[in-house]
Structures are given as structure tokens and as C-alpha cells.
Amino acid sequence: MTEPLLSLKDLSIAYKVGAHDTIAVEGATFDVQPGSIVGLVGESGCGKTTLARSLTRVLAANARIAGGEAVFCGQDIVALSERAMNGLRWREIAFIPQSAMNSLDPVYTVGSQLAEVLTRRGGMARAAARKRSEELFEWVGIETNRLGDYPHQFSGGMRQRVAIALALALDPKLIIADEPVTALDVIVQRQILDQLRELKERLGISVILVTHDISVVAYVCDRVVVMYAGRVVETGPMAATLTAPAHPYTMGLRNAFPDLAGAAGELTPIEGSPPDLANPPAGCRFAPRCPFAEARCRTDAPELLPYEGDHLAACHRIAEAEALRARAVASETWEIPA
Amino acid sequence: MRDTQDPPLIKLEAAELHFPVGGILAQLQGRSTVVKAVDGVTFELHRGESVGLLGESGCGKTSTGRMLVRLDKATGGRVEFDGEDISALSGDALKRFRSRVQLIFQNPFEALNPRFTIRDVLAEPLENARIPKAEHEDRILRAMALVKLGDATQFMDRYPHQLSGGQLQRIVMARALILEPEFVVADEPVSMLDVSVRAGVLNVFRDVRAKTGITAIYISHDLALVRYVCERTIVMYLGRIVEDGPTEDIVANPLHPYTQALVAAVPVPHPDQSHEPLPIGRGAPDPRNPPSGCTFRDRCPRAFDRCAVEAPGPTRIQNRIVHCHLHAPET
């Protein structure tokens, strides 16, 4: 395996709420290889967006990185000075937000916003910036004559392409995309995902794709990191993790997703809701919703351990994963005990 | 599209919902145009049917839903409910109609008054319908049981912000169902919910249908979800119906080129899937300026001369209706 582009070790992020710290992300550990798309999956409030944002060190005023490291190309993002971090943004690590509408300035044309990034951040001359803008628009599939248009003149999907063009402007090595297709219709969603994949192959960039949708992961990602209530519960190659999940939460997610390619079948919800992070349960945080939880799950937090090769899971019953998978398929398994 | 002797509960005949765009000045100068949100939609719904209205944003599916419950009045054509033209309803007749049809909103976090307890939220429609107070408690408990909020007493005196998204959406459904309507329109009811709870709400929807026999329209852009709750699907594009038929047939063998792209675009939650480019042109439909003839032709990979001059009419193929010249009989 080559040297990872980004390596997270025990990264924790805390929000100060009142007099207390709420740990939103606890001990996140995973790698991102060069030229790969890593899906960061979980429900709202699981810490996936907080984790993604921490990698550009753009966090809410009451949030801070509470521990661990995030080594990007040999330097720890956590320890960098604000000035050095600012040097990384756009040039090395770029961000695509969920809603491009909120990230583009409505009073400037998209062309001038691109030019600003290229000249101010990238130090390009105006003519070179113009040429580069045209090239970027071609890459993301927008006609270059639209550089003079304002954000409101674009549809949602086109705006998202503009946001991708902006992210690519200075040739970053890593793009962090926070739910980039969630607000879009399926056809546009598919076209944007195809675009990301093509760019990965053509430019060798890596992408961390934050999403709640395992179908999106299955379509475009090489690896997947599953988060639950602030912790990484499973990580591995996409195909292995989705076809043979080792953590009951991932097994449950799979049951809750409709599959257009398969028989109509039944969908099984995971009963209950994620814990309050201000007051998390002891032990495994999924235990209160887990049909396979045992006594030790409620007292000891399981560590992230190898299941098969570089497929890891944080579950006390990891050795029985195959048997649990077989039971997890049945919807009765997930019914709450009366 | 079942063959039944019963008269349909819902009947749309060339229904239109056109909105003027442009300000007063544009109208005075005669420059005003209309957006044809719904442009000549015809279909029937029989009692107990559950039909998905499927399409991209701007296709007119939500406008059609609003027209069906008369939140918007059709600007052309006819919308009938139980044999009556609902555009003509007023006064007591309109009130009666309103108690027979309901809308379930997309965002449960915004659909409920934050200052009302759950009991107040559910009692409000009962009060509006002048149901005697003595019956309220019983009706509320029954509605909550229907949406599987079994231990109702634990929720009754809470406020919306104290409930999770899945619980809130069940309350929204309970409120829509509490007057025992005959017809309900659900507009993307699970799009704001997390995946692990979405399945639960969809199961409640199926369950309610089985128990009450309610007639339902389910509006969504996600065919995988529509397939889970509707036996029949109507696909819309730029204000018009392109295909209408049994959901399973549409999933297995879509006939209209737009439906074909839509089916191919739905991602599936496992690794073995096609990465072929979609059979559809880029770009988004512009409702203010649709192409002549077939409105899909500028994105259609199989468009030919006739598509630009003539809007395709309905062609019946077995139990399906397709609006496409590729399937039209030779003329």
C-alpha cells in the first residue's frame, strides 16, 4: 500500500455547550489513499460533517479539535498555524458544500468568483485565470459562455457543478464534499457523481464524500467509513463492507434501504434513535438499538479491530459477524422486544 | 389502471395549473408569460388505489397534488372528487370536501406549531370539524395507534421539539388521518428523515392503507421509495404525464425514454451496478420556455422530426399509457 494522502489518528472534536464539552467526534481513525473516493456515512448528528469540516479547520466558534492528529502529506493539520492552514485551503484541500446556493455570492458572476480564487489565491494573471476558468468549466460540463452568468441563473445541479469547478481551481489533492448531491434529483445526482469519478481518474485527486446514502457510496466510493454517534464503527473497502458488513449498525442500514434492482421486498427500520451526545450511554453507543447487544456491550466500548484484512469494525461480537449477518436479514430480528 | 365498474374517486381531465410570471409592469405591457406547472393532465384514481407521482423538481408533481386537495384551483380542465367538480366548491360544500381529503407535508420539523403540545396538534382538526369534545381523547388515541405510536400517553403532553423526526412525521400523519379522510396526498413525506427511521414511516404508510383502505397519492422523485408504497406510478415531465402504469412494469421495462433514464439513474445499495452513461441529455428543463412539441425532446436521445412539431398524445400499451411518438401508432 502506498503512503496515505491523509491519515487520521484518534481525532476528537468537542463542542462547548454551556459549561460542558459535548464530544461530537471521538477517536476517529482512518486513512485516505491518493486517488480514491472515501465515503463517510452516517445519520444526522453522527459527527460526519463536523469531522469533514475539521479537515479544513473551519469549525463553529464553539467547536475545537480536542485531540488526535490528521496528517496530510506529512504535516499534522491539527498542529498547523492558522497562516499555514490558510495556505493549504483551496490549494491542497478544497471543500464542496451541500448547498452551492449558500456558498456562491449572489452579486458576482460565477466567472468573477472563479477568477478571484485563481488570481488572489493562486497568484495567476487575469488572462491565465480566464483560460483556466474555461478549462474548469469544460471539465465539469458547463458551457464556457456561462462564466458571465450569476448564480441564480443556474439550476441546482449546474450550481453544484460550479462549486466543483471552484474546488478544482487550484489543483487540490483532496476534495471534501459534504452531501454534494443530497438536494438534487436522481438524474442530476447521477451526473454529478459520474463527474466526481471521472475527475478522480483523470486528475488523481482524492475525495472524502460525506453522505447518508449508502447507494451513493456503492455507486462511487472505493472505501467507506461508517460513523455512529460520534465514533467510527466500521471501515473497509466499499464492496466488502457493503456485501459483508461486520457491524450490526451497517447491517441495519442495509436493511433500511430500498433496492430498485432487487425484488420489492420489505424495508426494516432500526428502531429507536441515536443517543444524546451530551449524555452518551456507556459501552457501545449502538447497544440500545442493537438486536445483538450483550451485557458487555452496555459497559465496555468496543475497539475498532480488523475483521478481514483492512476491513475493520468496532463490535464485541466481530468474530460472529457472519452468523449475525444471517440473522440481521430477517426483519423480526429488528423488532423491539415487547 | 384497473378495470372496474366503480366510478373513480378522483378524475382529472386535461387539468391545468398555469401561473403568470413577471410583475405588474410586464403584464400591463403585455409581456407577461405563464409557467405551465400542470399542462393538460388526465388520469383517474379508484378507491383504495395508491399512486406515485414521480418526477424531477419542477415537473409539476407537487402542483398536481396541491390541485387535488384544492390548495390551488385548476386554471383549466376539470378536477373531480367523487363525481363533483372541486373547482366549483364553496362554503359548506368546500368545508365538507376539506374534511374528506388531506395533505401530508414534506418537512415534519416545520409542519407542526411549536407552541402546541401533541394533544393540541391532534385536537385542532377535531375542533375545526366540530367533533364533540367527549370524543376527542378516543379519536386521538386511535389515530396515534394507527401510526404506531402505541404508548400515546408518553407523547401527548410533549412539544414537537421534544420528538425525533420519525416520531414527528408519524404525528403529522396522525393529524392528517384523524378525521378519517378518504383521500390523502403525501408530498415527499420521508425526504427529511434519516435512513434508519425512514423505513419505519414507510411501513406505517403501508399499514394505514391496509387498515383503512384509504386512497393515496405519494409524491416523490425517488422511484425506489414509490415502488415500496404504490402499485401504480405516474411519471411527469414539465407539467405533463409521460408514462402511467403498474409500478413493477415501469421498474422492469420503462417505455418512455425519460422513464428509462429515470430508472437507470436510481443508485442501488450494493456494489454490482451499471456505470453506463445515462441515456439523457444534460441540462435542466426550463418550465418558462419548454421546447415545442414533446417537451422532453431536447434531452431525448431518440427524438426525431415529429417530436418537434407535435406533442405526443396518449398511447395505450397493455395496462400502460405512454405519451411518446416512438410508441404511437403510425399516422
Interface residues (C-beta under 8 A of the other chain):
Chain A: E43 S44 G141 S155 G156 G157 M158 D185 V186 I187 V188 Q189 R190 Q191 L193 D194 R197 H212 D213 I214 S215 V216 A218 Y219 M238 A239 L242 T243 G252 L253 R254 N255 A256 F257 P258 D259 L260 A261 G262 A264 L267 T268 P269 I270 E271 S273
Chain B: E56 S57 S164 G166 D194 V195 S196 V197 R198 A199 G200 L202 N203 H221 D222 L223 A224 L225 R227 Y228 E248 V251 A261 L262 V263 A264 A265 V266 P267 V268 P269 H270 P271 Q273 H275 P277 L278 I280 R282 A284
